């Protein structure tokens, strides 16, 4: 007898914070926490800012983001410290 398993989707998945480095590509996110670095602030990467993650380059490469009309590449070490939610 074959059993049909249905997996309940986690309704809180959009409320969880995750590092933008490990977040799925091609999605829009809201920054919930970011390092307090002047360069990030000048690029618009601040708390409550909306960003679009284009992709993470493989093998520990940078993350490519769109902030407003700008394309920005952020290194892995900084990107891991930027927390986002969907």
Secondary structure as GFF3:
##gff-version 3
##sequence-region A 1 86
A	DSSP	three_ten_helix	13	15	.	.	.	ID=ss1
A	DSSP	beta_strand	18	19	.	.	.	ID=ss2
A	DSSP	beta_strand	27	33	.	.	.	ID=ss3
A	DSSP	alpha_helix	38	43	.	.	.	ID=ss4
A	DSSP	beta_strand	50	56	.	.	.	ID=ss5
A	DSSP	beta_strand	63	67	.	.	.	ID=ss6
A	DSSP	beta_strand	70	74	.	.	.	ID=ss7
A	DSSP	alpha_helix	76	79	.	.	.	ID=ss8
A	DSSP	beta_strand	83	85	.	.	.	ID=ss9
###
